[in-house]
Amino acid sequence: MAEIKLFSLCDGVKECSSSEVLLEKELQTLIEQNMETFFGVRFLKSEYSITNGRMDSIGIDENNSPVIFEYKRSQNENVINQGLFYLDWLLDHKANFKLLVIEKLGMEAAENIDSSVPCVICVAHDFTKY
């Protein structure tokens, strides 16, 4: 898979080096503000609190499936484990997700949720071979 690249659109288009994205929160904010453009996902909530954790970002894709985003600034082997933990929680708490969708997008969107194909997107500088 090709490396994900970020670009600055100020004063023309310029590719950002990984050192220019200084904080995980900066990357999270950039993706949340452009989630639909980058991934076709409607943004629902940042820092969504759950039992024993907090999902970095959560949204719903064009097929009405839940999408969880987990960000890490550097190489991290736990980003995938963390994303899978959140996915497991989400599958056990579909009603909580439905309430969030009702709050943000309305009842019609909530009635069309397809939880059969949820997605976890892990964004990190690099991943270990595991």
DSSP file (Angstrom, degrees, kcal/mol; ACC not computed):
  #  RESIDUE AA STRUCTURE BP1 BP2  ACC     N-H-->O    O-->H-N    N-H-->O    O-->H-N    TCO  KAPPA ALPHA  PHI   PSI    X-CA   Y-CA   Z-CA
    1    1 A M              0   0    0      0, 0.0     3,-0.1     0, 0.0     2,-0.0   0.000 360.0 360.0 360.0 138.5    0.0    0.0    0.0
    2    2 A A        -     0   0    0      1,-0.1     2,-0.1     3,-0.0     3,-0.0  -0.321 360.0 -95.2 -71.0 152.9    1.3    3.4   -0.9
    3    3 A E        -     0   0    0      1,-0.1     2,-0.4    -2,-0.0    -1,-0.1  -0.424  38.1-117.3 -66.4 138.6    2.2    5.9    1.8
    4    4 A I        -     0   0    0     -2,-0.1     2,-0.4   121,-0.1    -1,-0.1  -0.645  34.6-159.7 -77.3 133.9   -0.5    8.4    2.8
    5    5 A K        -     0   0    0     -2,-0.4     2,-0.4    -3,-0.0    12,-0.1  -0.889   8.0-149.0-118.5 147.5    0.6   11.9    2.0
    6    6 A L  E     -A   16   0A   0     10,-0.5    10,-2.9    -2,-0.4     2,-0.4  -0.891  13.1-161.0-113.1 146.8   -0.6   15.2    3.4
    7    7 A F  E     -A   15   0A   0     -2,-0.4     2,-0.4     8,-0.3     8,-0.3  -0.961  13.9-137.6-129.2 144.5   -0.6   18.5    1.4
    8    8 A S  E     -A   14   0A   0      6,-3.7     6,-2.4    -2,-0.4    -2,-0.0  -0.847   9.1-167.3 -95.6 135.7   -0.9   22.1    2.4
    9    9 A L    >   +     0   0    0     -2,-0.4     3,-0.8     4,-0.2     2,-0.4   0.342  52.8 112.1-104.9   4.5   -3.1   24.2    0.2
   10   10 A C  T 3  S-     0   0    0      1,-0.3    -2,-0.1     4,-0.1     4,-0.0  -0.647  93.2  -1.0 -77.2 131.4   -1.9   27.6    1.5
   11   11 A D  T 3  S-     0   0    0     -2,-0.4    -1,-0.3     2,-0.0     2,-0.1   0.924 138.5 -40.9  55.1  49.4    0.0   29.5   -1.2
   12   12 A G  S <  S-     0   0    0     -3,-0.8     2,-0.5     2,-0.0     0, 0.0  -0.347  97.0 -45.7  91.8-177.7   -0.4   26.7   -3.7
   13   13 A V        +     0   0    0     -2,-0.1     2,-0.4    -4,-0.1    -4,-0.2  -0.799  59.9 170.3 -95.9 127.4   -0.2   22.9   -3.2
   14   14 A K  E     -A    8   0A   0     -6,-2.4    -6,-3.7    -2,-0.5     2,-0.3  -0.995  33.0-123.4-139.0 129.7    2.8   21.7   -1.2
   15   15 A E  E     -A    7   0A   0     -2,-0.4     2,-0.4    -8,-0.3    -8,-0.3  -0.538  28.4-135.0 -70.7 133.9    3.4   18.2    0.2
   16   16 A C  E     -A    6   0A   0    -10,-2.9   -10,-0.5    -2,-0.3     2,-0.2  -0.725  11.9-131.6 -89.3 136.8    3.9   18.3    4.0
   17   17 A S    >>  -     0   0    0     -2,-0.4     3,-1.8     1,-0.1     4,-0.6  -0.505  28.2-109.4 -78.5 158.6    6.8   16.3    5.5
   18   18 A S  G >4 S+     0   0    0      1,-0.3     3,-0.7     2,-0.2    -1,-0.1   0.794 118.8  61.7 -62.0 -26.5    5.8   14.0    8.4
   19   19 A S  G 34 S+     0   0    0      1,-0.2    -1,-0.3     3,-0.0    -3,-0.0   0.689  93.0  65.3 -73.0 -16.4    7.8   16.4   10.7
   20   20 A E  G <4 S+     0   0    0     -3,-1.8     2,-1.2     1,-0.2    -1,-0.2   0.735  88.1  69.6 -77.6 -22.0    5.4   19.2    9.8
   21   21 A V    <<  +     0   0    0     -3,-0.7    -1,-0.2    -4,-0.6     6,-0.1  -0.777  69.8 174.8 -93.6  92.1    2.5   17.4   11.4
   22   22 A L        +     0   0    0     -2,-1.2     2,-0.4     1,-0.1    -1,-0.2   0.832  52.7  38.5 -75.1 -35.0    3.8   17.9   14.9
   23   23 A L     >  -     0   0    0     -3,-0.2     4,-1.7     1,-0.1     3,-0.3  -0.895  68.5-131.4-124.6 147.8    1.0   16.5   17.0
   24   24 A E  H  > S+     0   0    0     -2,-0.4     4,-2.5     1,-0.2     5,-0.2   0.883 112.0  57.6 -56.5 -39.3   -1.4   13.6   16.8
   25   25 A K  H  > S+     0   0    0      1,-0.2     4,-2.7     2,-0.2    -1,-0.2   0.864 101.8  54.7 -63.4 -36.8   -4.2   16.1   17.6
   26   26 A E  H  > S+     0   0    0     -3,-0.3     4,-2.3     2,-0.2    -1,-0.2   0.933 110.6  45.5 -60.7 -46.1   -3.3   18.2   14.5
   27   27 A L  H  X S+     0   0    0     -4,-1.7     4,-2.4     2,-0.2    -2,-0.2   0.914 112.5  51.5 -63.7 -43.6   -3.6   15.2   12.2
   28   28 A Q  H  X S+     0   0    0     -4,-2.5     4,-2.8     1,-0.2    -2,-0.2   0.927 110.5  48.0 -59.4 -46.8   -6.8   14.2   13.9
   29   29 A T  H  X S+     0   0    0     -4,-2.7     4,-2.3     2,-0.2    -1,-0.2   0.911 110.9  51.5 -62.1 -43.6   -8.3   17.7   13.4
   30   30 A L  H  X S+     0   0    0     -4,-2.3     4,-0.8     1,-0.2    -1,-0.2   0.926 114.0  43.4 -59.7 -46.0   -7.2   17.8    9.8
   31   31 A I  H >< S+     0   0    0     -4,-2.4     3,-0.7     1,-0.2     4,-0.3   0.914 112.5  52.1 -68.7 -42.4   -8.8   14.5    9.0
   32   32 A E  H >< S+     0   0    0     -4,-2.8     3,-0.8     1,-0.2     4,-0.2   0.896 109.3  50.0 -61.5 -39.5  -12.0   15.3   11.0
   33   33 A Q  H 3< S+     0   0    0     -4,-2.3    -1,-0.2     1,-0.2    -2,-0.2   0.703 125.4  28.5 -71.7 -18.4  -12.5   18.5    9.1
   34   34 A N  T <X S+     0   0    0     -4,-0.8     4,-2.9    -3,-0.7     5,-0.3   0.068  80.8 123.2-128.3  23.0  -12.0   16.7    5.8
   35   35 A M  H <>>S+     0   0    0     -3,-0.8     4,-2.7    -4,-0.3     6,-1.2   0.865  76.5  48.7 -58.9 -41.2  -13.3   13.2    6.5
   36   36 A E  H  >5S+     0   0    0      4,-0.3     4,-1.3    -4,-0.2    -1,-0.2   0.901 114.9  45.3 -69.1 -38.7  -15.9   13.1    3.8
   37   37 A T  H  45S+     0   0    0      2,-0.2    -2,-0.2     1,-0.1    -1,-0.2   0.927 121.0  37.9 -68.3 -45.9  -13.5   14.4    1.2
   38   38 A F  H  <5S+     0   0    0     -4,-2.9    -2,-0.2    -7,-0.2    -3,-0.2   0.909 139.0   7.4 -72.5 -43.5  -10.6   12.0    2.2
   39   39 A F  H  <5S-     0   0    0     -4,-2.7    -3,-0.2    -5,-0.3    -2,-0.2   0.461  91.7-112.6-124.8  -5.0  -12.6    8.9    3.1
   40   40 A G  S  <<S+     0   0    0     -4,-1.3    22,-0.8    -5,-0.6     2,-0.4   0.825  74.2 134.8  70.5  30.3  -16.3    9.4    2.1
   41   41 A V  E     -B   61   0B   0     -6,-1.2     2,-0.6    20,-0.2    -1,-0.3  -0.948  55.8-134.1-118.5 129.4  -17.1    9.3    5.8
   42   42 A R  E     -B   60   0B   0     18,-3.0    18,-1.9    -2,-0.4     2,-0.2  -0.728  30.6-123.5 -80.9 123.3  -19.5   11.7    7.5
   43   43 A F  E     +B   59   0B   0     -2,-0.6    16,-0.2    16,-0.2     3,-0.1  -0.449  36.7 168.8 -69.0 133.2  -17.9   12.9   10.7
   44   44 A L  E     -     0   0B   0     14,-2.5     2,-0.3     1,-0.3    15,-0.2   0.776  56.1 -11.8-110.0 -51.7  -19.9   12.2   13.9
   45   45 A K  E     -B   58   0B   0     13,-1.8    13,-2.0     3,-0.0     2,-0.4  -0.996  46.9-138.2-159.1 146.3  -17.8   12.8   17.0
   46   46 A S  E    S+B   57   0B   0     -2,-0.3    11,-0.3     1,-0.2     3,-0.2  -0.835  89.6   8.4-101.9 143.0  -14.3   13.4   18.2
   47   47 A E  E    S-     0   0B   0      9,-2.9     2,-0.7    -2,-0.4    -1,-0.2   0.936  80.4-164.3  54.6  53.4  -13.0   11.7   21.4
   48   48 A Y  E     -B   55   0B   0      7,-1.6     7,-2.6    -3,-0.3     2,-0.2  -0.599  13.7-134.9 -75.3 111.5  -16.1    9.5   21.7
   49   49 A S  E     +B   54   0B   0     -2,-0.7     2,-0.3     5,-0.2     5,-0.2  -0.460  33.7 162.5 -74.8 134.5  -16.0    8.2   25.3
   50   50 A I  E >   -B   53   0B   0      3,-2.3     3,-1.5    -2,-0.2     2,-0.2  -0.806  52.3 -60.8-134.8 177.3  -16.7    4.5   25.9
   51   51 A T  T 3  S-     0   0    0      1,-0.3     3,-0.1    -2,-0.3    38,-0.0  -0.480 122.5  -2.1 -61.3 127.0  -16.1    2.1   28.7
   52   52 A N  T 3  S+     0   0    0     -2,-0.2     2,-0.3     1,-0.1    -1,-0.3   0.790 132.0  20.0  61.8  32.6  -12.4    1.9   29.3
   53   53 A G  E <   -B   50   0B   0     -3,-1.5    -3,-2.3     2,-0.0     2,-0.3  -0.994  67.8-109.5 169.0-172.0  -11.4    4.3   26.5
   54   54 A R  E     -B   49   0B   0     -2,-0.3     2,-0.3    -5,-0.2    -5,-0.2  -0.906  25.3-133.2-153.8 118.4  -12.1    7.0   24.0
   55   55 A M  E     -B   48   0B   0     -7,-2.6    -7,-1.6    -2,-0.3    -8,-0.2  -0.563  16.0-138.8 -72.5 134.5  -12.3    6.6   20.3
   56   56 A D  E    S-     0   0B   0     13,-0.5    -9,-2.9    -2,-0.3     2,-0.3   0.958  79.8  -9.6 -59.6 -52.6  -10.3    9.3   18.5
   57   57 A S  E     -BC  46  69B   0     12,-1.5    12,-2.7   -11,-0.3     2,-0.4  -0.991  62.8-166.3-145.9 149.4  -12.9    9.9   15.8
   58   58 A I  E     +BC  45  68B   0    -13,-2.0   -14,-2.5    -2,-0.3   -13,-1.8  -0.999  18.2 151.0-139.4 142.8  -16.1    8.1   14.7
   59   59 A G  E     -BC  43  67B   0      8,-2.7     8,-2.5    -2,-0.4     2,-0.4  -0.815  37.8-111.6-150.7-171.1  -18.1    8.5   11.6
   60   60 A I  E     -BC  42  66B   0    -18,-1.9   -18,-3.0    -2,-0.2    -2,-0.0  -0.998  30.4-137.4-137.8 131.9  -20.5    6.8    9.2
   61   61 A D  E >   -B   41   0B   0      4,-2.6     3,-2.2    -2,-0.4   -20,-0.2  -0.119  35.6 -88.4 -86.7-177.1  -19.6    5.9    5.6
   62   62 A E  T 3  S+     0   0    0    -22,-0.8   -21,-0.1     1,-0.3    -1,-0.1   0.653 128.8  54.0 -66.8 -14.9  -21.5    6.2    2.3
   63   63 A N  T 3  S-     0   0    0      2,-0.1    -1,-0.3    51,-0.1    51,-0.1   0.253 120.3-110.1 -99.1  10.7  -22.9    2.7    2.9
   64   64 A N  S <  S+     0   0    0     -3,-2.2    50,-3.1     1,-0.2    -2,-0.1   0.769  72.6 140.4  66.7  29.0  -24.1    3.7    6.4
   65   65 A S        -     0   0    0     48,-0.2    -4,-2.6    52,-0.1    -1,-0.2  -0.793  58.2-103.1-100.8 145.3  -21.6    1.6    8.2
   66   66 A P  E     -C   60   0B   0      0, 0.0    53,-2.2     0, 0.0     2,-0.4  -0.367  34.3-163.3 -65.0 143.6  -19.8    2.7   11.3
   67   67 A V  E     -Cd  59 119B   0     -8,-2.5    -8,-2.7    51,-0.2     2,-0.4  -0.994   3.2-163.7-132.6 126.4  -16.2    3.9   10.9
   68   68 A I  E     -Cd  58 120B   0     51,-2.8    53,-3.3    -2,-0.4     2,-0.4  -0.912   5.6-158.4-108.9 133.9  -13.7    4.3   13.7
   69   69 A F  E     -Cd  57 121B   0    -12,-2.7   -12,-1.5    -2,-0.4   -13,-0.5  -0.937   7.9-175.0-112.4 135.7  -10.5    6.3   13.3
   70   70 A E  E     - d   0 122B   0     51,-2.3    53,-3.1    -2,-0.4     2,-0.4  -0.999   9.3-162.7-129.3 129.4   -7.4    5.8   15.5
   71   71 A Y  E     + d   0 123B   0     -2,-0.4     2,-0.3    51,-0.2    53,-0.2  -0.873  12.6 177.8-116.0 142.7   -4.4    8.0   15.2
   72   72 A K  E     - d   0 124B   0     51,-2.5    53,-0.7    -2,-0.4    54,-0.1  -0.982  22.0-149.2-140.5 133.2   -0.8    7.7   16.3
   73   73 A R  S    S+     0   0    0     -2,-0.3     2,-0.2    51,-0.2    -1,-0.1   0.838  81.7  26.2 -69.6 -35.3    1.9   10.2   15.6
   74   74 A S  S    S-     0   0    0      1,-0.1    51,-0.3    51,-0.1    52,-0.3  -0.569 108.3 -59.0-120.8-177.0    4.7    7.7   15.5
   75   75 A Q        +     0   0    0     -2,-0.2     2,-0.3    50,-0.2    52,-0.2  -0.440  62.3 171.2 -63.5 134.9    5.2    4.0   14.7
   76   76 A N        -     0   0    0     50,-1.2     3,-0.5    -2,-0.1     4,-0.3  -0.938  34.6-162.5-154.7 125.2    3.1    2.1   17.1
   77   77 A E  S  > S+     0   0    0     -2,-0.3     4,-0.6     1,-0.2     3,-0.4   0.686  91.5  61.9 -80.1 -17.0    2.2   -1.6   17.3
   78   78 A N  H  > S+     0   0    0      1,-0.2     4,-3.0     2,-0.2     5,-0.2   0.600  77.9  85.3 -85.6 -10.8   -0.8   -1.0   19.6
   79   79 A V  H  > S+     0   0    0     -3,-0.5     4,-2.1     1,-0.2    -1,-0.2   0.888  94.1  44.4 -60.0 -39.2   -2.8    1.2   17.2
   80   80 A I  H  > S+     0   0    0     -3,-0.4     4,-2.5    -4,-0.3    -1,-0.2   0.919 113.6  49.6 -72.2 -43.0   -4.4   -1.8   15.6
   81   81 A N  H  X S+     0   0    0     -4,-0.6     4,-2.2     2,-0.2    -2,-0.2   0.915 112.0  49.1 -60.1 -42.0   -5.1   -3.6   18.9
   82   82 A Q  H  X S+     0   0    0     -4,-3.0     4,-2.2     2,-0.2    -1,-0.2   0.923 110.8  49.9 -63.5 -44.8   -6.7   -0.4   20.1
   83   83 A G  H  X S+     0   0    0     -4,-2.1     4,-2.2    -5,-0.2    -2,-0.2   0.891 110.8  49.6 -61.1 -40.2   -8.8   -0.1   17.0
   84   84 A L  H  X S+     0   0    0     -4,-2.5     4,-2.5     2,-0.2    -1,-0.2   0.855 107.7  54.3 -68.7 -34.8  -10.0   -3.7   17.3
   85   85 A F  H  X S+     0   0    0     -4,-2.2     4,-2.2     2,-0.2    -2,-0.2   0.931 110.7  46.2 -61.1 -45.0  -10.9   -3.1   21.0
   86   86 A Y  H  X S+     0   0    0     -4,-2.2     4,-2.7     2,-0.2    -2,-0.2   0.888 110.9  52.6 -65.5 -38.9  -13.1   -0.2   19.9
   87   87 A L  H  X S+     0   0    0     -4,-2.2     4,-2.4     2,-0.2    -1,-0.2   0.928 108.8  49.5 -61.7 -45.4  -14.6   -2.2   17.1
   88   88 A D  H  X S+     0   0    0     -4,-2.5     4,-1.4     1,-0.2    -2,-0.2   0.915 111.9  49.0 -59.7 -44.0  -15.5   -5.0   19.5
   89   89 A W  H  X S+     0   0    0     -4,-2.2     4,-0.8     1,-0.2     3,-0.4   0.934 110.3  51.2 -60.8 -46.1  -17.1   -2.4   21.9
   90   90 A L  H >< S+     0   0    0     -4,-2.7     3,-0.8     1,-0.2     7,-0.2   0.894 107.3  52.0 -60.1 -42.5  -19.0   -0.9   19.0
   91   91 A L  H 3< S+     0   0    0     -4,-2.4     3,-0.4     1,-0.3    -1,-0.2   0.794 112.6  46.4 -66.6 -27.3  -20.4   -4.2   17.9
   92   92 A D  H 3< S+     0   0    0     -4,-1.4    -1,-0.3    -3,-0.4    -2,-0.2   0.547 117.5  43.9 -87.6  -8.7  -21.6   -4.9   21.4
   93   93 A H    XX  +     0   0    0     -3,-0.8     4,-1.4    -4,-0.8     3,-0.7  -0.328  62.6 144.6-132.9  50.4  -23.1   -1.4   21.8
   94   94 A K  H 3> S+     0   0    0     -3,-0.4     4,-2.5     1,-0.2     5,-0.2   0.827  71.9  60.5 -60.9 -32.5  -25.0   -0.8   18.5
   95   95 A A  H 3> S+     0   0    0      1,-0.2     4,-2.2     2,-0.2    -1,-0.2   0.872 101.6  53.3 -65.0 -36.0  -27.7    1.2   20.4
   96   96 A N  H <> S+     0   0    0     -3,-0.7     4,-1.8     2,-0.2    -1,-0.2   0.913 110.4  47.0 -63.7 -42.1  -25.1    3.7   21.6
   97   97 A F  H  X S+     0   0    0     -4,-1.4     4,-2.4    -7,-0.2    -2,-0.2   0.908 109.9  53.3 -65.4 -41.5  -23.9    4.3   18.0
   98   98 A K  H  X S+     0   0    0     -4,-2.5     4,-2.6     1,-0.2    -2,-0.2   0.904 107.4  51.3 -61.0 -41.4  -27.5    4.6   16.8
   99   99 A L  H  X S+     0   0    0     -4,-2.2     4,-2.4     2,-0.2    -1,-0.2   0.892 109.2  51.1 -62.4 -39.7  -28.2    7.3   19.4
  100  100 A L  H  X S+     0   0    0     -4,-1.8     4,-2.2     2,-0.2     5,-0.2   0.922 110.7  48.2 -63.0 -44.0  -25.1    9.2   18.3
  101  101 A V  H  X>S+     0   0    0     -4,-2.4     4,-3.5     2,-0.2     5,-1.2   0.910 110.8  51.1 -63.9 -42.4  -26.3    9.0   14.7
  102  102 A I  H  X5S+     0   0    0     -4,-2.6     4,-0.9     3,-0.2    -1,-0.2   0.934 111.8  48.3 -57.9 -46.2  -29.8   10.2   15.7
  103  103 A E  H  <5S+     0   0    0     -4,-2.4    -2,-0.2    -5,-0.2    -1,-0.2   0.884 124.5  28.9 -61.8 -41.0  -28.2   13.1   17.6
  104  104 A K  H  <5S+     0   0    0     -4,-2.2    -2,-0.2    -5,-0.1    -3,-0.2   0.836 138.4  14.5 -93.1 -36.2  -25.9   14.2   14.7
  105  105 A L  H  <5S-     0   0    0     -4,-3.5     4,-0.3    -5,-0.2    -3,-0.2   0.535 103.0-112.9-122.6 -11.2  -27.7   13.1   11.5
  106  106 A G     X< -     0   0    0     -5,-1.2     4,-1.7    -4,-0.9    -1,-0.2  -0.232  38.5 -63.0 100.6 170.0  -31.3   12.4   12.4
  107  107 A M  H  > S+     0   0    0      1,-0.2     4,-2.3     2,-0.2     5,-0.2   0.850 124.4  58.7 -65.0 -38.7  -33.6    9.4   12.6
  108  108 A E  H  > S+     0   0    0      1,-0.2     4,-0.8     2,-0.2    -1,-0.2   0.929 108.6  45.3 -60.3 -45.4  -33.6    8.6    8.9
  109  109 A A  H >4 S+     0   0    0     -4,-0.3     3,-0.6     1,-0.2    -1,-0.2   0.892 112.3  52.8 -63.1 -39.5  -29.8    8.1    8.9
  110  110 A A  H >< S+     0   0    0     -4,-1.7     3,-1.1     1,-0.2    -2,-0.2   0.857 104.3  55.2 -65.8 -35.5  -30.0    6.0   12.1
  111  111 A E  H 3< S+     0   0    0     -4,-2.3    -1,-0.2     1,-0.2    -2,-0.2   0.726 106.9  52.3 -69.7 -20.4  -32.6    3.7   10.6
  112  112 A N  T << S+     0   0    0     -4,-0.8    -1,-0.2    -3,-0.6    -2,-0.2   0.316  76.2 135.2 -98.9   7.3  -30.3    3.0    7.7
  113  113 A I    <   -     0   0    0     -3,-1.1     2,-0.6    -4,-0.2   -48,-0.2  -0.339  39.9-158.9 -59.9 133.1  -27.2    2.0    9.7
  114  114 A D    >   +     0   0    0    -50,-3.1     3,-0.7     1,-0.1    -1,-0.1  -0.902  15.9 174.2-115.3  99.5  -25.5   -1.2    8.4
  115  115 A S  T 3   +     0   0    0     -2,-0.6    -1,-0.1     1,-0.2   -50,-0.1   0.369  60.7  88.9 -86.3   5.4  -23.5   -2.7   11.2
  116  116 A S  T 3  S+     0   0    0      1,-0.3    -1,-0.2     0, 0.0   -51,-0.1   0.722  96.6  32.6 -76.9 -19.7  -22.5   -5.7    9.2
  117  117 A V  S <  S+     0   0    0     -3,-0.7    -1,-0.3     2,-0.0   -52,-0.1  -0.465  77.6 169.8-134.9  63.9  -19.4   -4.1    7.7
  118  118 A P        -     0   0    0      0, 0.0     2,-0.4     0, 0.0   -51,-0.2  -0.297  20.4-144.7 -71.0 164.2  -17.9   -1.7   10.2
  119  119 A C  E     -d   67   0B   0    -53,-2.2   -51,-2.8     2,-0.0     2,-0.5  -0.980  13.5-159.8-135.3 142.1  -14.5   -0.3    9.5
  120  120 A V  E     -d   68   0B   0     -2,-0.4     2,-0.6   -53,-0.2   -51,-0.2  -0.992   9.9-165.1-119.1 125.3  -11.5    0.7   11.5
  121  121 A I  E     -d   69   0B   0    -53,-3.3   -51,-2.3    -2,-0.5     2,-0.5  -0.949   4.1-163.0-112.5 116.4   -9.0    3.1    9.9
  122  122 A C  E     -d   70   0B   0     -2,-0.6     2,-0.6   -53,-0.2   -51,-0.2  -0.872   3.2-168.4-100.7 124.3   -5.6    3.3   11.7
  123  123 A V  E     +d   71   0B   0    -53,-3.1   -51,-2.5    -2,-0.5     2,-0.3  -0.954  24.4 142.7-116.1 115.8   -3.5    6.4   10.8
  124  124 A A  E     -d   72   0B   0     -2,-0.6   -51,-0.2   -53,-0.2   -49,-0.1  -0.961  60.4-112.2-146.9 161.0    0.1    6.2   12.0
  125  125 A H  S    S-     0   0    0    -53,-0.7     2,-0.3   -51,-0.3   -50,-0.2   0.891  98.1 -19.4 -61.3 -39.4    3.5    7.3   10.7
  126  126 A D        -     0   0    0    -52,-0.3   -50,-1.2   -54,-0.1     2,-0.3  -0.972  62.2-133.9-161.9 164.8    4.4    3.6   10.4
  127  127 A F        -     0   0    0     -2,-0.3   -50,-0.1   -52,-0.2   -52,-0.1  -0.933  22.7-117.9-126.2 150.1    3.4    0.2   11.6
  128  128 A T        -     0   0    0     -2,-0.3   -52,-0.1   -52,-0.2     0, 0.0  -0.341  38.6-101.6 -76.4 169.6    5.5   -2.7   12.9
  129  129 A K              0   0    0      1,-0.3    -1,-0.1    -2,-0.1   -52,-0.0   0.659 360.0 360.0 -68.5 -12.7    5.5   -6.0   11.0
  130  130 A Y              0   0    0      0, 0.0    -1,-0.3     0, 0.0   -53,-0.0   0.434 360.0 360.0 -93.2 360.0    3.0   -7.3   13.6
